Amino acid sequence: MGLTILLVGAVFASLALGVLLAYGICLAIFRAFDVHVQSTTRRELTAGVSVNANR
């Protein structure tokens, strides 16, 4: 019985670590996209191109 509890705890700990790792990867990707969007917007504004959201 004690070994089963230990194994279940190890599985849940591993699952939690995997979820946190995936969350960190997603945050990093979203930050990279945000940096890209900001630099593209800045480039368009400095070039005099108007950004129209209704297109």
N, C-alpha and C positions, 0 to 999 in steps of 0.2 A: 504493500500500500504506500509506503514512504517513497519508494522508487517511482511509482506512478505520479505522485504529486510533484516530485522533483522533475520528471520529464515534462509534465504539463506546464510547470513553471518555466522551464527552459524554452519550450515551444512558444509560449506567450511572450517571453522576453525577446526571443529572436524575432517574432512577428512585430513587436513594438519597435525594435531597432530598425527593421526593414521599412516600416511605415515612416519613421523619422528620417531615414536616409532618402526615401522617395520624396518626402516633403521638402527636404533641403535641396534636392536636385531641381524640383519644380520651382522653388523660389529663385534659384540661380538662373534658370532659363527665363523666367518672367522678368528678372532684373535685366538680363541681356537684351530682351526684346524692348524693354522700356528705354534703355540707353539708346538702342537703335532708333526707336520712334522719336525720341527727343532730338537726336542728332539730325535725323531726316527733316524734322519740322524746322529746326534751326537753319539748316541749309536752304530749305525752300523759302523761309522768311528773309534770309539775307540775299537770296537771288531775286527777290521781288515777286515770287510766285505766290498767288493767293490760294489759300487752302479753303475750299468750299465744301462744307459737310453735306450739302444738299445734292451733291452729284450722285 
